Amino acid sequence: MKESYLNKTKALVWLLLCFLPFPSWAQLPAITVEGFFLRDSVELGQSIKYVLLSRHSPQAEVIFPDTSARFAPFELVRKDFFPTRTVKGISTDSTVYTLRTFTLKPIQSLQLTAQLFFSGDTLNLTTPRDSVVLIQNVTTVQEPLLLKSATQLRPVPEQFNYLYWALGAVAASILIGGVWALFGKGINLRYKLYVLQKDQAQFQSRFQTSRERFQRGKTLDQLERAIILWKNYLTKLEDTAINSFTTKEIVTYYDEDERVSNALKVCDRAIYGNIISDDEAEETFALNQLADFSASRYVLIRDYLRNVASSR
C-alpha cells in the first residue's frame, strides 16, 4: 500500500510539472552554439584552429571559455576573439582557439561549454562534439631502435651574442670603476712617479751625450743643443714654459739660484759672444751644474708628490 501511495504521488508531481506555466523559461532568448575544427586532420604537435560560434538575440550575454578552461586532449596555444556583430536582430559572437595535440589517439574530439547569462540566471550551453583524425607519419617502430654511429653535422653560422657582451661590458665597467675608486689615487701616483723617473733617466742620458760631443768637437752648436735639451726637460718637469723664458726670467723663476745663474751666464757668453775658453773647462763645468740642478729639481718634485699622496 505504501508503494502504491508513492506511485500516485510521483504521477501527481509529473502532471504538475507538465501543466504548470514557467514564465522565466518562456522568456529565454533563442540561442544556438556550435564548435568545429577548420580542418579534419592534424599532425602530432601541429597547430589547428577551432571555431566557437554563437547566434542569439541582442539582450542575451554569452561567455565563451577562457584560457583556464580544459581543452583535453588538446593544448591551448592562443585565443583570438572577435567583437559581437548584430544583423537584423541576431547577434553573433565568435572566438578562434589555436590548439595542438601530443596525444597518439587516432581520432580526437573536442566539446566546449559556453555560459548564457540572462535575468540573473546562468545556463550552460554545450557544443556538439567535433573530431579530427591524427595523421600517423610513423606507422611502424622497429624494436630495438637502431642508433646511427656517425651523423653528418650541418654547419651552423656563428651569431654575435650582443646581450652577453653587453652584460660583460657592464660588469667589467663596474669592476674597473670599483678598483679605480679604491686604488685609483695610488695607481695614478705610481704612474706619475714612473713617468718622472723615466723622463729623468732619458734626459740624463741624452744630456750626457750632448756634453761629450761638445767636449770632443768644441762647437757652439753642440753647446746650444745641450742648453735647449735642458730647458725642454725642465718645461715638462715643472709643467711651465721654461723653454720660452729668457735667462733672466729663468733665474728669477728659480729664486736667483747661483748654479742656474752662473751656468747660464757662461753658456750665453759662449753662444752669443762666440767665445769658448781654450780648455772648455768653464763651459763643461756649467753643463755639469745644469745637470745637477735638474736632478735636484726631479728629487724635489718626486718627494712633493709622495708627501701629498701620504697626507690624503
C-alpha positions in Angstrom: 0.0 0.0 0.0 2.9 2.3 0.8 4.3 1.7 -2.7 1.0 2.5 -4.3 0.9 5.8 -2.5 4.4 6.7 -3.7 3.5 5.9 -7.3 0.4 8.2 -7.1 2.5 11.0 -5.6 5.1 10.8 -8.4 2.3 10.8 -11.0 0.8 13.9 -9.5 4.1 15.8 -9.4 4.7 14.9 -13.0 1.4 16.3 -14.1 2.0 19.5 -12.2 5.4 19.9 -13.9 3.8 19.3 -17.3 1.0 21.8 -17.0 2.4 24.4 -14.6 3.5 27.6 -16.6 7.1 28.8 -16.2 7.3 32.4 -17.3 11.1 32.6 -17.0 11.6 29.6 -19.3 9.2 31.1 -21.9 11.2 34.3 -21.9 14.6 32.7 -22.6 16.1 34.1 -25.9 16.7 31.9 -28.8 20.3 30.8 -29.0 22.5 28.4 -30.9 26.1 27.4 -30.0 28.3 25.4 -32.3 32.0 24.5 -32.4 34.0 22.9 -35.2 37.6 22.5 -36.4 38.7 24.2 -39.6 40.5 21.0 -40.7 39.5 17.4 -40.5 43.1 16.1 -39.8 46.1 17.2 -37.8 49.7 16.0 -37.3 51.3 15.5 -33.9 52.3 18.8 -32.4 50.8 20.8 -35.3 48.6 23.8 -34.7 44.9 23.6 -35.6 42.2 26.2 -35.3 38.8 25.5 -33.5 36.0 28.0 -34.0 33.3 28.5 -31.3 30.3 30.3 -32.7 27.1 31.6 -31.0 24.0 33.3 -32.5 21.5 34.8 -30.2 19.2 37.8 -29.5 20.9 41.1 -28.6 19.7 41.1 -25.0 21.4 37.8 -24.2 25.0 37.7 -22.9 27.1 34.6 -23.8 30.5 33.9 -22.2 33.0 31.7 -24.1 35.6 29.5 -22.3 38.8 31.4 -21.4 42.5 30.2 -21.3 41.9 28.4 -18.0 39.3 26.1 -19.4 40.0 22.4 -20.2 40.7 21.6 -23.8 41.9 18.0 -23.4 43.1 16.1 -25.4 44.4 19.4 -26.9 46.6 22.1 -25.5 45.7 25.8 -26.0 48.2 27.9 -27.9 46.3 31.1 -28.5 42.8 32.6 -28.2 41.5 35.1 -30.7 38.1 36.7 -30.1 36.1 39.0 -32.3 33.6 41.7 -31.4 29.9 40.9 -31.4 28.1 41.6 -34.7 24.3 42.2 -34.8 22.5 42.0 -38.1 18.6 42.0 -38.4 18.2 41.4 -34.6 20.6 38.5 -34.5 23.9 38.9 -32.6 26.9 36.7 -33.5 29.8 36.0 -31.2 32.9 34.1 -32.4 36.2 33.0 -31.0 39.0 31.1 -32.7 41.2 28.8 -30.5 44.6 27.7 -31.8 45.2 24.2 -30.4 47.8 21.5 -30.7 47.9 17.9 -29.6 50.5 15.4 -28.5 48.1 12.6 -27.9 48.5 9.5 -30.1 44.8 8.6 -30.3 43.8 8.1 -34.0 40.6 10.2 -33.6 40.5 13.1 -31.2 37.4 15.1 -30.4 36.6 18.3 -28.5 33.4 19.6 -26.9 33.3 23.1 -25.2 30.7 24.7 -22.9 29.7 28.3 -23.1 27.6 30.1 -20.5 24.4 32.2 -21.0 23.7 35.0 -18.5 20.0 36.1 -18.6 17.8 37.7 -16.0 20.3 36.9 -13.2 20.4 33.2 -14.1 23.3 31.2 -15.7 22.7 28.4 -18.3 25.5 26.1 -19.6 25.4 25.6 -23.4 27.4 22.7 -24.7 28.5 22.4 -28.3 28.2 19.3 -30.4 31.3 17.2 -30.4 33.6 17.6 -33.3 36.6 15.3 -34.2 39.8 15.3 -36.2 41.9 12.5 -37.5 45.5 12.2 -36.3 47.9 11.8 -39.3 50.3 8.9 -38.5 53.6 9.7 -40.1 55.3 6.8 -38.3 53.3 3.6 -38.8 55.8 1.0 -37.5 58.6 1.3 -35.0 61.5 -1.1 -35.2 62.4 -2.8 -31.9 65.0 -2.3 -30.7 65.7 1.2 -32.2 68.9 1.5 -34.2 71.2 4.4 -33.4 73.5 5.9 -36.0 77.1 5.7 -35.0 78.1 8.7 -37.2 76.0 11.7 -38.2 76.8 14.3 -40.7 76.8 17.6 -38.9 75.3 20.7 -40.5 77.2 23.9 -40.3 75.7 26.4 -38.0 76.5 30.1 -38.6 78.0 31.9 -35.7 76.0 34.7 -34.1 77.3 37.5 -32.1 75.7 37.4 -28.6 75.0 41.1 -28.0 73.3 40.5 -24.7 76.1 38.6 -23.1 78.7 41.0 -24.4 76.7 44.0 -23.1 76.3 42.3 -19.7 80.0 41.6 -19.7 80.9 45.2 -20.6 78.6 46.4 -17.8 80.2 44.0 -15.3 83.7 45.0 -16.4 82.9 48.7 -16.1 81.6 48.2 -12.6 84.7 46.1 -11.7 87.1 48.7 -13.1 85.2 51.5 -11.5 85.3 49.8 -8.2 89.0 49.1 -8.4 89.7 52.7 -9.6 87.6 54.1 -6.7 89.6 52.1 -4.2 93.1 52.2 -5.7 92.8 55.0 -8.3 94.8 57.6 -6.4 97.6 55.1 -5.7 97.7 53.9 -9.3 97.8 57.5 -10.6 100.6 58.4 -8.2 102.7 55.4 -9.2 102.2 56.2 -12.9 103.3 59.8 -12.4 106.4 58.7 -10.4 107.2 56.2 -13.1 106.9 58.9 -15.9 109.1 61.3 -13.8 111.8 58.6 -13.3 111.7 57.6 -17.0 112.0 61.2 -18.2 114.8 61.9 -15.8 116.8 58.9 -16.9 116.2 59.7 -20.6 117.2 63.3 -20.1 120.4 62.4 -18.2 121.4 60.0 -20.9 120.8 62.5 -23.8 122.4 65.4 -21.9 125.5 63.3 -21.1 125.7 62.5 -24.9 125.5 66.2 -25.8 128.1 67.1 -23.2 130.5 64.6 -24.5 130.0 65.7 -28.1 130.7 69.3 -27.0 133.9 68.2 -25.3 135.1 66.4 -28.4 134.0 68.9 -31.0 134.2 72.1 -29.0 131.5 73.7 -31.2 128.8 76.2 -30.2 126.2 74.1 -32.0 126.6 71.2 -29.5 126.6 73.6 -26.6 123.4 75.2 -27.8 121.7 71.9 -28.3 122.6 70.9 -24.7 121.0 74.1 -23.3 117.8 73.6 -25.4 117.6 70.0 -24.2 117.9 71.2 -20.6 115.2 73.8 -21.0 112.8 71.4 -22.6 113.2 68.9 -19.9 112.5 71.5 -17.2 109.5 72.6 -19.1 108.0 69.1 -18.9 109.1 68.6 -15.3 107.8 71.9 -13.9 104.8 72.0 -16.3 105.8 75.5 -17.1 107.0 77.0 -20.4 110.7 77.3 -19.3 111.9 76.9 -22.9 110.3 80.3 -23.7 111.9 82.2 -20.8 114.9 84.4 -21.2 117.9 83.8 -19.0 116.9 86.5 -16.6 113.3 85.1 -16.3 114.7 81.6 -15.7 117.0 82.9 -12.9 114.1 84.8 -11.4 111.8 81.7 -11.6 114.3 79.7 -9.6 114.8 82.4 -6.9 118.2 83.6 -8.1 119.8 80.1 -7.7 123.5 80.5 -8.1 124.1 77.3 -10.1 121.5 78.3 -12.7 122.6 81.9 -12.8 126.3 81.2 -13.2 125.9 78.3 -15.6 123.6 80.2 -17.9 125.8 83.3 -18.0 128.8 81.2 -19.1 126.8 79.4 -21.8 125.1 82.7 -23.0 128.6 84.4 -23.2 129.9 81.4 -25.2 126.9 81.1 -27.6 126.1 84.8 -28.2 129.6 86.1 -27.8 131.1 83.3 -29.8 133.7 82.8 -27.1 134.8 79.4 -25.8 137.6 79.0 -23.3 140.7 77.3 -24.6 140.3 74.2 -22.4 136.4 74.4 -22.4 136.6 73.6 -18.7 134.3 76.5 -17.8 131.6 75.5 -20.2 131.8 71.9 -19.2 131.5 72.9 -15.5 128.5 75.0 -16.4 126.8 72.0 -18.1 127.6 69.8 -15.1 125.9 72.4 -12.8 122.8 72.4 -15.0 122.6 68.6 -15.0 122.9 68.6 -11.1 120.3 71.3 -10.8 117.8 69.4 -13.0 118.5 66.2 -10.9 117.7 68.2 -7.7 114.5 69.6 -9.1 113.4 66.0 -10.1 114.0 64.8 -6.5 112.1 67.8 -5.1 109.1 67.3 -7.2 109.1 63.5 -6.7 109.2 63.9 -2.9 106.4 66.5 -3.1 104.1 64.1 -4.9 104.8 61.4 -2.4 104.1 63.7 0.6 100.8 65.0 -0.9 99.6 61.4 -1.5 100.5 60.2 2.0 98.8 63.3 3.6 95.5 62.2 2.0 
